[in-house]
Amino acid sequence: MDVQIIFKIAAVGILVTVINQVLTRSGRDEQAMLVTLAGLVVVLYWVINYISDLFNTVQTLFDL
């Protein structure tokens, strides 16, 4: 696994947290939720290939 993906995920997490707090304090809770959801989708898009590789490795390992 590449170490850069961990730093990217951490950066998105920090950015989403800051934006979420700013929007929540200004009374825009719906937009804060959408920012959080968008951050989750971006991270899942990056990680989906690693999850697929993990499932393929487990399937090969246990000969399923």
PDB file of N, CA, C and O in Angstrom:
ATOM      1  N   MET A   1       0.835  -1.173   0.000  1.00  0.00           N
ATOM      2  CA  MET A   1       0.000   0.000   0.000  1.00  0.00           C
ATOM      3  C   MET A   1       0.886   1.243   0.000  1.00  0.00           C
ATOM      4  O   MET A   1       1.943   1.283   0.630  1.00  0.00           O
ATOM      5  N   ASP A   2       0.432   2.224  -0.705  1.00  0.00           N
ATOM      6  CA  ASP A   2       1.178   3.463  -0.821  1.00  0.00           C
ATOM      7  C   ASP A   2       0.910   4.357   0.388  1.00  0.00           C
ATOM      8  O   ASP A   2      -0.235   4.496   0.817  1.00  0.00           O
ATOM      9  N   VAL A   3       1.949   4.952   0.927  1.00  0.00           N
ATOM     10  CA  VAL A   3       1.813   5.803   2.107  1.00  0.00           C
ATOM     11  C   VAL A   3       1.111   7.108   1.760  1.00  0.00           C
ATOM     12  O   VAL A   3       0.488   7.723   2.626  1.00  0.00           O
ATOM     13  N   GLN A   4       1.202   7.536   0.516  1.00  0.00           N
ATOM     14  CA  GLN A   4       0.579   8.788   0.116  1.00  0.00           C
ATOM     15  C   GLN A   4      -0.933   8.757   0.273  1.00  0.00           C
ATOM     16  O   GLN A   4      -1.541   9.786   0.570  1.00  0.00           O
ATOM     17  N   ILE A   5      -1.552   7.595   0.081  1.00  0.00           N
ATOM     18  CA  ILE A   5      -3.000   7.506   0.216  1.00  0.00           C
ATOM     19  C   ILE A   5      -3.427   7.778   1.656  1.00  0.00           C
ATOM     20  O   ILE A   5      -4.493   8.347   1.889  1.00  0.00           O
ATOM     21  N   ILE A   6      -2.604   7.377   2.621  1.00  0.00           N
ATOM     22  CA  ILE A   6      -2.920   7.642   4.027  1.00  0.00           C
ATOM     23  C   ILE A   6      -2.862   9.140   4.301  1.00  0.00           C
ATOM     24  O   ILE A   6      -3.716   9.671   5.012  1.00  0.00           O
ATOM     25  N   PHE A   7      -1.873   9.824   3.749  1.00  0.00           N
ATOM     26  CA  PHE A   7      -1.776  11.268   3.927  1.00  0.00           C
ATOM     27  C   PHE A   7      -2.919  11.997   3.224  1.00  0.00           C
ATOM     28  O   PHE A   7      -3.425  12.997   3.734  1.00  0.00           O
ATOM     29  N   LYS A   8      -3.326  11.501   2.055  1.00  0.00           N
ATOM     30  CA  LYS A   8      -4.454  12.105   1.355  1.00  0.00           C
ATOM     31  C   LYS A   8      -5.737  11.962   2.163  1.00  0.00           C
ATOM     32  O   LYS A   8      -6.516  12.908   2.274  1.00  0.00           O
ATOM     33  N   ILE A   9      -5.953  10.786   2.722  1.00  0.00           N
ATOM     34  CA  ILE A   9      -7.154  10.555   3.528  1.00  0.00           C
ATOM     35  C   ILE A   9      -7.146  11.455   4.761  1.00  0.00           C
ATOM     36  O   ILE A   9      -8.173  12.026   5.126  1.00  0.00           O
ATOM     37  N   ALA A  10      -5.990  11.575   5.394  1.00  0.00           N
ATOM     38  CA  ALA A  10      -5.884  12.448   6.565  1.00  0.00           C
ATOM     39  C   ALA A  10      -6.142  13.902   6.185  1.00  0.00           C
ATOM     40  O   ALA A  10      -6.818  14.622   6.920  1.00  0.00           O
ATOM     41  N   ALA A  11      -5.618  14.335   5.059  1.00  0.00           N
ATOM     42  CA  ALA A  11      -5.826  15.720   4.625  1.00  0.00           C
ATOM     43  C   ALA A  11      -7.297  15.993   4.336  1.00  0.00           C
ATOM     44  O   ALA A  11      -7.824  17.039   4.713  1.00  0.00           O
ATOM     45  N   VAL A  12      -7.955  15.055   3.671  1.00  0.00           N
ATOM     46  CA  VAL A  12      -9.388  15.223   3.400  1.00  0.00           C
ATOM     47  C   VAL A  12     -10.170  15.236   4.705  1.00  0.00           C
ATOM     48  O   VAL A  12     -11.109  16.017   4.858  1.00  0.00           O
ATOM     49  N   GLY A  13      -9.796  14.390   5.633  1.00  0.00           N
ATOM     50  CA  GLY A  13     -10.479  14.353   6.920  1.00  0.00           C
ATOM     51  C   GLY A  13     -10.346  15.659   7.674  1.00  0.00           C
ATOM     52  O   GLY A  13     -11.326  16.147   8.237  1.00  0.00           O
ATOM     53  N   ILE A  14      -9.160  16.233   7.697  1.00  0.00           N
ATOM     54  CA  ILE A  14      -8.947  17.511   8.375  1.00  0.00           C
ATOM     55  C   ILE A  14      -9.717  18.622   7.675  1.00  0.00           C
ATOM     56  O   ILE A  14     -10.364  19.440   8.329  1.00  0.00           O
ATOM     57  N   LEU A  15      -9.651  18.656   6.358  1.00  0.00           N
ATOM     58  CA  LEU A  15     -10.345  19.679   5.596  1.00  0.00           C
ATOM     59  C   LEU A  15     -11.855  19.604   5.779  1.00  0.00           C
ATOM     60  O   LEU A  15     -12.513  20.625   5.979  1.00  0.00           O
ATOM     61  N   VAL A  16     -12.400  18.399   5.710  1.00  0.00           N
ATOM     62  CA  VAL A  16     -13.843  18.215   5.892  1.00  0.00           C
ATOM     63  C   VAL A  16     -14.258  18.606   7.307  1.00  0.00           C
ATOM     64  O   VAL A  16     -15.318  19.203   7.497  1.00  0.00           O
ATOM     65  N   THR A  17     -13.443  18.279   8.292  1.00  0.00           N
ATOM     66  CA  THR A  17     -13.761  18.637   9.673  1.00  0.00           C
ATOM     67  C   THR A  17     -13.813  20.147   9.863  1.00  0.00           C
ATOM     68  O   THR A  17     -14.729  20.658  10.508  1.00  0.00           O
ATOM     69  N   VAL A  18     -12.846  20.861   9.312  1.00  0.00           N
ATOM     70  CA  VAL A  18     -12.812  22.317   9.445  1.00  0.00           C
ATOM     71  C   VAL A  18     -14.019  22.945   8.751  1.00  0.00           C
ATOM     72  O   VAL A  18     -14.692  23.803   9.323  1.00  0.00           O
ATOM     73  N   ILE A  19     -14.288  22.519   7.531  1.00  0.00           N
ATOM     74  CA  ILE A  19     -15.429  23.070   6.790  1.00  0.00           C
ATOM     75  C   ILE A  19     -16.736  22.728   7.495  1.00  0.00           C
ATOM     76  O   ILE A  19     -17.643  23.557   7.565  1.00  0.00           O
ATOM     77  N   ASN A  20     -16.830  21.516   8.013  1.00  0.00           N
ATOM     78  CA  ASN A  20     -18.035  21.102   8.722  1.00  0.00           C
ATOM     79  C   ASN A  20     -18.275  21.971   9.954  1.00  0.00           C
ATOM     80  O   ASN A  20     -19.405  22.390  10.202  1.00  0.00           O
ATOM     81  N   GLN A  21     -17.237  22.242  10.717  1.00  0.00           N
ATOM     82  CA  GLN A  21     -17.378  23.076  11.918  1.00  0.00           C
ATOM     83  C   GLN A  21     -17.783  24.507  11.553  1.00  0.00           C
ATOM     84  O   GLN A  21     -18.636  25.097  12.215  1.00  0.00           O
ATOM     85  N   VAL A  22     -17.180  25.061  10.511  1.00  0.00           N
ATOM     86  CA  VAL A  22     -17.524  26.422  10.090  1.00  0.00           C
ATOM     87  C   VAL A  22     -18.986  26.490   9.656  1.00  0.00           C
ATOM     88  O   VAL A  22     -19.708  27.412  10.036  1.00  0.00           O
ATOM     89  N   LEU A  23     -19.418  25.517   8.862  1.00  0.00           N
ATOM     90  CA  LEU A  23     -20.802  25.529   8.393  1.00  0.00           C
ATOM     91  C   LEU A  23     -21.787  25.279   9.524  1.00  0.00           C
ATOM     92  O   LEU A  23     -22.860  25.881   9.547  1.00  0.00           O
ATOM     93  N   THR A  24     -21.449  24.413  10.450  1.00  0.00           N
ATOM     94  CA  THR A  24     -22.339  24.127  11.569  1.00  0.00           C
ATOM     95  C   THR A  24     -22.500  25.358  12.455  1.00  0.00           C
ATOM     96  O   THR A  24     -23.610  25.662  12.891  1.00  0.00           O
ATOM     97  N   ARG A  25     -21.424  26.057  12.720  1.00  0.00           N
ATOM     98  CA  ARG A  25     -21.481  27.244  13.587  1.00  0.00           C
ATOM     99  C   ARG A  25     -22.219  28.410  12.927  1.00  0.00           C
ATOM    100  O   ARG A  25     -22.743  29.290  13.610  1.00  0.00           O
ATOM    101  N   SER A  26     -22.255  28.404  11.594  1.00  0.00           N
ATOM    102  CA  SER A  26     -22.984  29.464  10.904  1.00  0.00           C
ATOM    103  C   SER A  26     -24.435  29.085  10.647  1.00  0.00           C
ATOM    104  O   SER A  26     -25.170  29.841  10.012  1.00  0.00           O
ATOM    105  N   GLY A  27     -24.855  27.919  11.138  1.00  0.00           N
ATOM    106  CA  GLY A  27     -26.252  27.519  11.035  1.00  0.00           C
ATOM    107  C   GLY A  27     -26.626  26.815   9.753  1.00  0.00           C
ATOM    108  O   GLY A  27     -27.810  26.709   9.435  1.00  0.00           O
ATOM    109  N   ARG A  28     -25.666  26.340   9.019  1.00  0.00           N
ATOM    110  CA  ARG A  28     -25.935  25.634   7.752  1.00  0.00           C
ATOM    111  C   ARG A  28     -25.658  24.143   7.923  1.00  0.00           C
ATOM    112  O   ARG A  28     -24.715  23.594   7.354  1.00  0.00           O
ATOM    113  N   ASP A  29     -26.497  23.520   8.713  1.00  0.00           N
ATOM    114  CA  ASP A  29     -26.289  22.109   9.044  1.00  0.00           C
ATOM    115  C   ASP A  29     -26.449  21.186   7.841  1.00  0.00           C
ATOM    116  O   ASP A  29     -25.739  20.186   7.729  1.00  0.00           O
ATOM    117  N   GLU A  30     -27.376  21.513   6.939  1.00  0.00           N
ATOM    118  CA  GLU A  30     -27.594  20.655   5.767  1.00  0.00           C
ATOM    119  C   GLU A  30     -26.373  20.652   4.849  1.00  0.00           C
ATOM    120  O   GLU A  30     -25.977  19.610   4.327  1.00  0.00           O
ATOM    121  N   GLN A  31     -25.791  21.816   4.665  1.00  0.00           N
ATOM    122  CA  GLN A  31     -24.604  21.897   3.818  1.00  0.00           C
ATOM    123  C   GLN A  31     -23.404  21.245   4.491  1.00  0.00           C
ATOM    124  O   GLN A  31     -22.546  20.681   3.811  1.00  0.00           O
ATOM    125  N   ALA A  32     -23.334  21.314   5.805  1.00  0.00           N
ATOM    126  CA  ALA A  32     -22.259  20.638   6.528  1.00  0.00           C
ATOM    127  C   ALA A  32     -22.356  19.132   6.340  1.00  0.00           C
ATOM    128  O   ALA A  32     -21.344  18.452   6.170  1.00  0.00           O
ATOM    129  N   MET A  33     -23.579  18.615   6.371  1.00  0.00           N
ATOM    130  CA  MET A  33     -23.770  17.182   6.158  1.00  0.00           C
ATOM    131  C   MET A  33     -23.373  16.788   4.731  1.00  0.00           C
ATOM    132  O   MET A  33     -22.782  15.729   4.519  1.00  0.00           O
ATOM    133  N   LEU A  34     -23.699  17.638   3.759  1.00  0.00           N
ATOM    134  CA  LEU A  34     -23.337  17.344   2.370  1.00  0.00           C
ATOM    135  C   LEU A  34     -21.826  17.366   2.163  1.00  0.00           C
ATOM    136  O   LEU A  34     -21.296  16.568   1.390  1.00  0.00           O
ATOM    137  N   VAL A  35     -21.130  18.269   2.843  1.00  0.00           N
ATOM    138  CA  VAL A  35     -19.666  18.309   2.751  1.00  0.00           C
ATOM    139  C   VAL A  35     -19.076  17.028   3.335  1.00  0.00           C
ATOM    140  O   VAL A  35     -18.146  16.452   2.770  1.00  0.00           O
ATOM    141  N   THR A  36     -19.620  16.587   4.466  1.00  0.00           N
ATOM    142  CA  THR A  36     -19.143  15.350   5.076  1.00  0.00           C
ATOM    143  C   THR A  36     -19.390  14.159   4.158  1.00  0.00           C
ATOM    144  O   THR A  36     -18.525  13.298   4.003  1.00  0.00           O
ATOM    145  N   LEU A  37     -20.559  14.116   3.558  1.00  0.00           N
ATOM    146  CA  LEU A  37     -20.888  13.028   2.641  1.00  0.00           C
ATOM    147  C   LEU A  37     -19.994  13.053   1.406  1.00  0.00           C
ATOM    148  O   LEU A  37     -19.568  12.001   0.931  1.00  0.00           O
ATOM    149  N   ALA A  38     -19.709  14.234   0.886  1.00  0.00           N
ATOM    150  CA  ALA A  38     -18.819  14.356  -0.278  1.00  0.00           C
ATOM    151  C   ALA A  38     -17.412  13.901   0.063  1.00  0.00           C
ATOM    152  O   ALA A  38     -16.762  13.237  -0.744  1.00  0.00           O
ATOM    153  N   GLY A  39     -16.933  14.251   1.252  1.00  0.00           N
ATOM    154  CA  GLY A  39     -15.615  13.787   1.681  1.00  0.00           C
ATOM    155  C   GLY A  39     -15.555  12.274   1.785  1.00  0.00           C
ATOM    156  O   GLY A  39     -14.563  11.657   1.396  1.00  0.00           O
ATOM    157  N   LEU A  40     -16.622  11.676   2.311  1.00  0.00           N
ATOM    158  CA  LEU A  40     -16.681  10.219   2.409  1.00  0.00           C
ATOM    159  C   LEU A  40     -16.657   9.562   1.038  1.00  0.00           C
ATOM    160  O   LEU A  40     -15.973   8.558   0.840  1.00  0.00           O
ATOM    161  N   VAL A  41     -17.391  10.117   0.102  1.00  0.00           N
ATOM    162  CA  VAL A  41     -17.427   9.562  -1.255  1.00  0.00           C
ATOM    163  C   VAL A  41     -16.064   9.663  -1.925  1.00  0.00           C
ATOM    164  O   VAL A  41     -15.638   8.727  -2.602  1.00  0.00           O
ATOM    165  N   VAL A  42     -15.381  10.778  -1.748  1.00  0.00           N
ATOM    166  CA  VAL A  42     -14.049  10.952  -2.348  1.00  0.00           C
ATOM    167  C   VAL A  42     -13.073   9.923  -1.786  1.00  0.00           C
ATOM    168  O   VAL A  42     -12.323   9.300  -2.537  1.00  0.00           O
ATOM    169  N   VAL A  43     -13.083   9.746  -0.471  1.00  0.00           N
ATOM    170  CA  VAL A  43     -12.169   8.782   0.153  1.00  0.00           C
ATOM    171  C   VAL A  43     -12.508   7.361  -0.283  1.00  0.00           C
ATOM    172  O   VAL A  43     -11.603   6.573  -0.557  1.00  0.00           O
ATOM    173  N   LEU A  44     -13.784   7.022  -0.351  1.00  0.00           N
ATOM    174  CA  LEU A  44     -14.162   5.680  -0.807  1.00  0.00           C
ATOM    175  C   LEU A  44     -13.751   5.449  -2.260  1.00  0.00           C
ATOM    176  O   LEU A  44     -13.369   4.338  -2.628  1.00  0.00           O
ATOM    177  N   TYR A  45     -13.829   6.482  -3.075  1.00  0.00           N
ATOM    178  CA  TYR A  45     -13.394   6.367  -4.470  1.00  0.00           C
ATOM    179  C   TYR A  45     -11.910   6.044  -4.547  1.00  0.00           C
ATOM    180  O   TYR A  45     -11.487   5.259  -5.395  1.00  0.00           O
ATOM    181  N   TRP A  46     -11.106   6.653  -3.652  1.00  0.00           N
ATOM    182  CA  TRP A  46      -9.675   6.386  -3.635  1.00  0.00           C
ATOM    183  C   TRP A  46      -9.366   4.996  -3.105  1.00  0.00           C
ATOM    184  O   TRP A  46      -8.414   4.365  -3.563  1.00  0.00           O
ATOM    185  N   VAL A  47     -10.142   4.509  -2.159  1.00  0.00           N
ATOM    186  CA  VAL A  47      -9.805   3.289  -1.421  1.00  0.00           C
ATOM    187  C   VAL A  47     -10.422   2.037  -2.049  1.00  0.00           C
ATOM    188  O   VAL A  47     -10.026   0.924  -1.703  1.00  0.00           O
ATOM    189  N   ILE A  48     -11.367   2.193  -2.950  1.00  0.00           N
ATOM    190  CA  ILE A  48     -12.110   1.046  -3.478  1.00  0.00           C
ATOM    191  C   ILE A  48     -11.197   0.036  -4.170  1.00  0.00           C
ATOM    192  O   ILE A  48     -11.458  -1.165  -4.096  1.00  0.00           O
ATOM    193  N   ASN A  49     -10.152   0.477  -4.830  1.00  0.00           N
ATOM    194  CA  ASN A  49      -9.232  -0.456  -5.489  1.00  0.00           C
ATOM    195  C   ASN A  49      -8.459  -1.288  -4.467  1.00  0.00           C
ATOM    196  O   ASN A  49      -8.211  -2.473  -4.687  1.00  0.00           O
ATOM    197  N   TYR A  50      -8.079  -0.664  -3.351  1.00  0.00           N
ATOM    198  CA  TYR A  50      -7.381  -1.405  -2.298  1.00  0.00           C
ATOM    199  C   TYR A  50      -8.299  -2.434  -1.646  1.00  0.00           C
ATOM    200  O   TYR A  50      -7.855  -3.526  -1.294  1.00  0.00           O
ATOM    201  N   ILE A  51      -9.556  -2.097  -1.485  1.00  0.00           N
ATOM    202  CA  ILE A  51     -10.520  -3.041  -0.909  1.00  0.00           C
ATOM    203  C   ILE A  51     -10.732  -4.216  -1.861  1.00  0.00           C
ATOM    204  O   ILE A  51     -10.825  -5.364  -1.426  1.00  0.00           O
ATOM    205  N   SER A  52     -10.806  -3.930  -3.143  1.00  0.00           N
ATOM    206  CA  SER A  52     -10.962  -4.989  -4.135  1.00  0.00           C
ATOM    207  C   SER A  52      -9.749  -5.921  -4.137  1.00  0.00           C
ATOM    208  O   SER A  52      -9.903  -7.140  -4.207  1.00  0.00           O
ATOM    209  N   ASP A  53      -8.561  -5.358  -4.061  1.00  0.00           N
ATOM    210  CA  ASP A  53      -7.348  -6.177  -3.982  1.00  0.00           C
ATOM    211  C   ASP A  53      -7.336  -7.031  -2.720  1.00  0.00           C
ATOM    212  O   ASP A  53      -6.914  -8.187  -2.754  1.00  0.00           O
ATOM    213  N   LEU A  54      -7.797  -6.469  -1.611  1.00  0.00           N
ATOM    214  CA  LEU A  54      -7.861  -7.226  -0.359  1.00  0.00           C
ATOM    215  C   LEU A  54      -8.791  -8.417  -0.490  1.00  0.00           C
ATOM    216  O   LEU A  54      -8.441  -9.520  -0.070  1.00  0.00           O
ATOM    217  N   PHE A  55      -9.976  -8.216  -1.068  1.00  0.00           N
ATOM    218  CA  PHE A  55     -10.906  -9.329  -1.241  1.00  0.00           C
ATOM    219  C   PHE A  55     -10.347 -10.390  -2.179  1.00  0.00           C
ATOM    220  O   PHE A  55     -10.528 -11.584  -1.941  1.00  0.00           O
ATOM    221  N   ASN A  56      -9.672  -9.969  -3.239  1.00  0.00           N
ATOM    222  CA  ASN A  56      -9.072 -10.936  -4.153  1.00  0.00           C
ATOM    223  C   ASN A  56      -7.958 -11.726  -3.470  1.00  0.00           C
ATOM    224  O   ASN A  56      -7.821 -12.926  -3.707  1.00  0.00           O
ATOM    225  N   THR A  57      -7.173 -11.081  -2.638  1.00  0.00           N
ATOM    226  CA  THR A  57      -6.111 -11.766  -1.908  1.00  0.00           C
ATOM    227  C   THR A  57      -6.676 -12.773  -0.920  1.00  0.00           C
ATOM    228  O   THR A  57      -6.173 -13.891  -0.806  1.00  0.00           O
ATOM    229  N   VAL A  58      -7.720 -12.377  -0.207  1.00  0.00           N
ATOM    230  CA  VAL A  58      -8.356 -13.294   0.750  1.00  0.00           C
ATOM    231  C   VAL A  58      -8.970 -14.471   0.012  1.00  0.00           C
ATOM    232  O   VAL A  58      -8.881 -15.608   0.477  1.00  0.00           O
ATOM    233  N   GLN A  59      -9.586 -14.215  -1.121  1.00  0.00           N
ATOM    234  CA  GLN A  59     -10.190 -15.296  -1.898  1.00  0.00           C
ATOM    235  C   GLN A  59      -9.117 -16.255  -2.394  1.00  0.00           C
ATOM    236  O   GLN A  59      -9.319 -17.469  -2.358  1.00  0.00           O
ATOM    237  N   THR A  60      -7.992 -15.743  -2.853  1.00  0.00           N
ATOM    238  CA  THR A  60      -6.905 -16.586  -3.307  1.00  0.00           C
ATOM    239  C   THR A  60      -6.267 -17.351  -2.142  1.00  0.00           C
ATOM    240  O   THR A  60      -5.919 -18.524  -2.274  1.00  0.00           O
ATOM    241  N   LEU A  61      -6.122 -16.680  -1.021  1.00  0.00           N
ATOM    242  CA  LEU A  61      -5.489 -17.289   0.135  1.00  0.00           C
ATOM    243  C   LEU A  61      -6.291 -18.479   0.646  1.00  0.00           C
ATOM    244  O   LEU A  61      -5.721 -19.528   0.945  1.00  0.00           O
ATOM    245  N   PHE A  62      -7.586 -18.327   0.748  1.00  0.00           N
ATOM    246  CA  PHE A  62      -8.418 -19.406   1.272  1.00  0.00           C
ATOM    247  C   PHE A  62      -8.966 -20.314   0.175  1.00  0.00           C
ATOM    248  O   PHE A  62      -9.726 -21.241   0.454  1.00  0.00           O
ATOM    249  N   ASP A  63      -8.582 -20.049  -1.067  1.00  0.00           N
ATOM    250  CA  ASP A  63      -8.952 -20.884  -2.210  1.00  0.00           C
ATOM    251  C   ASP A  63     -10.463 -21.039  -2.331  1.00  0.00           C
ATOM    252  O   ASP A  63     -10.977 -22.152  -2.441  1.00  0.00           O
ATOM    253  N   LEU A  64     -11.161 -19.921  -2.308  1.00  0.00           N
ATOM    254  CA  LEU A  64     -12.623 -19.930  -2.398  1.00  0.00           C
ATOM    255  C   LEU A  64     -13.083 -19.837  -3.827  1.00  0.00           C
ATOM    256  O   LEU A  64     -14.286 -19.832  -4.089  1.00  0.00           O
TER     257      LEU A  64
END
